[in-house]
Amino acid sequence: MTVTMGRVLARIGRKVAGAVFVVWAAATITFLIQVVLPGDRATLLLNQQTGQVQERTAEELAPINEMFGFDDPVFLQYLNFIGGLLRGDLGISYTLYQPVATVIGDQILPTVVLTFTALAIAWALALMLLVCTARRAAWVSKLFSGLEAAAAALPQYWLGIILLVVFSLWLGLFPVVSGSGTAGLVLPALTLGIPLAGFLAQVMRTEFERTLDEPFVLTARARGMSDGGVRVRHVLRHSLLPGLSLTGWAVGAQFSAAVIAENVFSRPGLGRVLVTAVNGRDLPVVCGVVMLVALIYVITNLVIDAAYTLVDPRLKEHS
């Protein structure tokens, strides 16, 4: 018992240490991006505020350098940056003069809702495809396997425009401007969810079909269990691990893809904040969004790692 508990604690320690390293690496890279970009940051910021591109005097730049600490040694700037992150301080927006945490916090909820709604849609579509089409008639399996590959290859920007034109402009079933309502969530979530469903179904199909030949499946059939019951109660569980592994990557990717959906459907969220920040060279906001995505990615992977042992308890023995 003591040995098992020690293994579990050691495994948790390794995972947490890995998560901390990923967040630290993301923070360091985002800091270096701010430092190594060409041009004096204070000059760029002042020119952007005034709309005039010109050389600035030291007197003009002094207030900005003092406000943002641009004159400090790079290592001191880095320590201040990391210390701020540990306190939850992401810095001050160059253009809005508001804390980055406030700028992001005001828009994070719509993006979180969109991301996890799309993730739920992707899983629902992938599982339905697997249960209903895997190892059916040869033409059925080939047809839907091809549809999965096509869905996975769909450019999200193109798919979003098609859905917008067909279901909003032609059929009038959904609003053209999504806003924050429930009806406006459907098309953006489908834009993100359909390609991901193709990926999930593809990576799980091989394992699903392999599991159909396992002895315990034949035993369940011999006991009189229906084909649907065998697929849902026995086979599906054993094919989830590849999909769970992909989900850890997908959450971070979906947050990034939300930039596309939120702009196509004029939906509030971090995507529009990020586009505005990039266009305005508001690096603290850009870095804040990157840090947030990295943190969510790390937390999601820790949760998924814990879910592995729930799906397949045998993994505990190898911890």
N, C-alpha and C positions, 0 to 999 in steps of 0.2 A: 504494500500500500504506500509506504514511504517512498519507495523507488519510483512508483508510478506518478505520485504527486510531484516528485522532483523533476521527472521528465516533462510533465505538463507545465510546471512553472518555468523550466528552462526554455521550453518551446514558446511560451507566452513572452518571456524576456527577449528571445531572439526576434520575434515578430515586432514587438514594441520598439526595440532598438533599430530594426530595419525601417520602421515607420518614421521614427525620429530622424534618421539619416536622410530619408527621401525629402521630408519637409525642410530640413536644413539645407540640402542641396538645392532645392527649388528656391529657397530664400536667397542663397548665395548667388545663384545664377541671375535672379531678378535684380539683385543689387548691382552686379557687374554690368548688366545691360544698361543700367542708368549711367554708370561711370564711363564706359568705353565708347558710348555713342559719340560721333564727331560733333564738334561745336561746344561752345561754352553754355552750360545749362542756364545760367542766369541771363545771358544775352538772348538765347532762344526764347526763354519765358517772357522777357520784357518785350521783345519784338512781337511775339504772339499777342500779348495783351494790347499793344498799341496799334497793331496792324501795319507796322513799318519795319522793314528789314534794313538795319543799319548798325554800325559800330556804336557801342555804348561806352560811356566814361565810367571810371571806377566809382565816382560818386553816385551815378545812376544805378549801378549794379549792387552797391553796398547793402541797401535794405533787403534785397532779395537774397543775397548771399548770407546775410545774417539770419533771415527768417528760416531758410532751408538748410543752413549749415554747409553751403557749398565750398566755403573757404577752409574748412577743417581738413586735416590729413585724411586720406582715403581710408586708412585703417580705423581711425576714430569714427568716420562716417559709417563704416561697416558695423562697428561695435554698437553705435547708437541705433542703427537700423535693426540689428538683431535684438538689442535690448527692448526696442519699441515693440517688436513682434511678440516677445515674451510677455509684454504687458497688454497685448491686444491693440497696440498702436501701429497702424499701417502707414502713418504719415499724413501729410496735408496735400490735397489736390492742388496741382499747379494752376488750374483754370477756375475752379469753383471756390477755392480757399476754404474748403470744408474738410473735416477729417475723412480720410478714405473709407474708414469703417462705416461712417454715416452714409456716404455716397453709395457704397455697396449694399449696406443693410437696407436701404430704402427700396432696392430693386431685386433683392435676392429671392424673395418668396415666389414671385411669378416664374422665375427660372427653375427653382427647385420643384415646383408643382409640375411644370412642363416636362422636366427631365424624368421624373419618376413616373409620371403618367405615360410617357412614351416607353419607358422601360417595362411597365406593366402590360401595355399593349403588345410590345414585342414578344414578351414571354407568353402571353395568351395565344397570339397567332402561331408562334413556333410550336408550342405544345399541341395545339389543335391540329396543325399540319402533321406532326409526328404520329399522333395517336390515330388519325384518320387515314393517312396515306402510306406510312412506312410498311414495306413488305406486303403490299396489296398486289393487285394485278400488275404485271410488268409495266404496262403502259401508264398506269396510274402513278407508280413510284417514279418512273422516268420523267413524267410530265411535271409533277410537283417538285421533284428535285431540281429540274431546270428552272421552275418558277422561283424557287428559293435562291438559286444562283443569280437570276435576273434581278430579284428584289435587293439582294446584297450589293449589286453593282450599281443600283440607281443613284445618280447624283442627288443629294438632298435638296439642293437649290432648285434643280429642274423639277423634281417631284413636287416640291412645295408650290411652284408656280402652276403646274398642271392641276393640282388639287384646288388651288385658289380659283383658277379660271373655270373649271368644270363645276365645282360644288358651290362656289360663291357667286360668280358672275353669270354663269349659264343657268344653273338650277335654283340659285337663291336659297339654298338650304342652310348656309352658314354665313355669318357676317364677313364682309370684305376686310374690315379693320377688326382684328380679333379682340382688342381691349383685354379686359381681365375677367370677362364672364365665362361661364361654363361652355356655352356654345362656341365661343371663340377659341377654346382650348383643343377642340377635336382635330381640326386640320393640322395645326402645328405639331400635335402629338403624333398624328399619323405620318407626317413628314419625317419625323425622327424615328418612329417605331417600325415602319415597314422595312427599311433597309436592315435594321438591327435584327428584326425577326428572321430575315433571310440568313444572316450570319449564324444566329442561334440554332435555327433548324438544321443548317448544314453541319455544324460541328457536333450536334447531338444525334444526327440521323445514323451515322455509322455505328455508334455505340448502341443505339436503340435496336437496330437490326441485328447486331451481334448478340445482344442480350436475348432476343427472341429465340435463339437456338440453345440457350442455357438449360441444363437439366431441371432446375427448379421451375422453369416456365412450362416444360413438358409435363412435370408433375402436377402443376396447377391445372393444366388443361385436362389431364387424366382424371382429376377429381371433379370435373364437370363445370369448372369456372368458365364463364363466357369469354369470348375473345376480347371484348371491350374491357372486362374486368381484369383480365391478365395484363393487358397493355397498361391500364391506369394504375393498378395496385402493385404490380410486380416489375414490369419492364421499365416504366417511366422513371421510377426512382433511381434505377441503376444507370440511366443515361443522362442524369442531370449534371454530373460533375464537370464535363467539358463546357456546358452552358454557364455554370457558376464561375468557372475560370474566366470565360469571356466577359461575364458581367462586370468583373472588377475593372477591366479595361474600358468597358462600354460606358460606365457612369461618367468617367472623366471625358470620354469622347462625346457623350451626349451634352455635357455642359458646354463643350467647345462648339458643337453643332447648333446649340441653341442660338448662337449668334446669327446663323442663317435663318432659322425659323422665325425668330423674333423680328428680324428685319423684313422678311418676305410678307409676314402677316401683320406688320405694324403692332407688335405685341410688346408691352413693357417687360423689362427684365435686364439681366446683366449683359445680354448680347448687345443691346442698344447702348448701354453704358460703355462697353468695351470699344465699340466702333467709334463713338464720340471721343473717347479718350485717345484712341490711336490717331484719329484725324487731328486732334488737338495736341498731340505729343504729350499728353498728361501721363507721364511715366508712373507716378505713384499709384494712380488708379489702375493702369494696365498691370502693374506688378501685384497690386492687391487682388485683382481678379485671378491672376495666375496662382498666387499663393492659396486662395480659396479653393480653386479647382484641385490643386495638389493635396490640400488637407482633406477634402471630400474623397478624393481618390484613395488616400491612405486609409481613412476610416472605413470606407466601403470594403477595401480588401481585407481589413482585419475582421469585419463582420462576416464576409464570405468565407474566410479561412475557418472561422468558428462554425459556419454552416456546413462545411465539408463533413465534419464528424457527426452531424445530425443526419445528413443524407446517408452516409456510410460509416457506421460506428467502428468498422474494422480499422479505419485510419488511426484511431486512438492508439492502437497497438504499435504503430510505427512512429509515434510522436517522440 
